[in-house]
Amino acid sequence: MSDHQNGLQEVPQWLELKLPHLLFSDTVQGLHATIQSEWDSLRRSACQTAAGRALWKHVIHDPFADLLAGETCLKSFHEKIKNDRLKNARETSGVILAVRTLWFDSKIEAALSSFNGEGQVVLLGAGMDARAYRLSCLKESDVFEVDFPEVLEVKTTLLKAATETIDGHLHPIITAKSLNRVAADIRNNDWLEKLQKSGFVPEKNTVWVLEGILYYLSHSHAMQVLSIIADKCALARTVLLADFMNKPSTTLSNSIFHFYSDWPDHLLPSLGFSHVKLSQLGDPDAHFGLMNDPLNLFNKLRSLPRSVQTHPDDGTPCCRLYLVEASGLPSQSNQ
């Protein structure tokens, strides 16, 4: 009988979690201890996203994801992945996050390419996002990261710790033309003013990135943010990239998730966007070779009309995540 038949197959690489030494420095340990003890679920979600990117490094190149995630989030996320793999689950933990990250990366690059020159990229609720350090397509773009002051402060200090420990070489080096961190709460009325004081120019072509943030907001706050961005279509070429939960998805955690839209491709034109393209996980542009099993949850959902909210086979909620690209031009919005 072979080792495989005995269940004694060689331990796969994904079963082992190798943490970088930098995570165990006093500075980094202290910062992540503060995150775990003092931050709420919205702020901590930034580290969970970074952990997902770190653990899907075979498809996502994010050299600072381990550092920004921290030991606790990495271990917790890795345990979920390991259990899924051992159970031969059709969906592995983190695959949604991996596809979402790759979708946003590809759409940011495409949007900037369509600008034919300089552009701005605004990351609302930027969290532990490290795109300014890893995407070469940002080399002619001014990048603005908007988030709570304490999140940006911890992020800056963590990245500084990396700078101080890598053999005298200056790391991390940004790939963006410039990086500006804007301490603001997008639930308040002053975030746009603070953004402009940091160098944002409303008349410049801009990509707005709202990844993993809208559903944490109340309906009124989310609509206010979307409306402010839509208004910019009258001033410059504007591209919005955002992910939306449908209503059943918010039931996954009613205390955390609030805003939803079952039809964001109808909502956004009503706010002033002229072109909207919606994708579901597993669609040709939201696949990246990670969702090949036709029987996985996402492909089964895609086969059902979007109006269906309960799966006819087992009565479970049809929890969908929509990846949405919307755009507008001054000439079109003024017609």
Buried (B, 14 or more C-beta within 10 A) or exposed (E): EEEEEEEEEEEEEEEEBEBBEBBEBEBBEEBBEEBEEEBEEBBBBBBBBBBBBBBBEEBBEBBBBBBBBBBBBBEEBBEBBBEBBEEEBBBBBBBBBBBBBBBBBBBBBBBBEEBEEEBBBBBBBBBBBBBBBBBEBBEEBBBBBBBBEBBBBBBEEBBEBBEEBEEEEEBBEBBBBEBBBBBBBBBEEEBBEBBEEBEBEBEBBBBBBBBBBBBBBEEEBBBBBBEBBBBBBBBBBBBBBBBBBBBBBBEEEEEEBBBBBBEBBEBBBEBBBBEBEBBBBBBEBBBBEBBEEEEBBBBBBBEBEBEEBEBEEEEEBBBBBBBBBBBBBBEBBEE
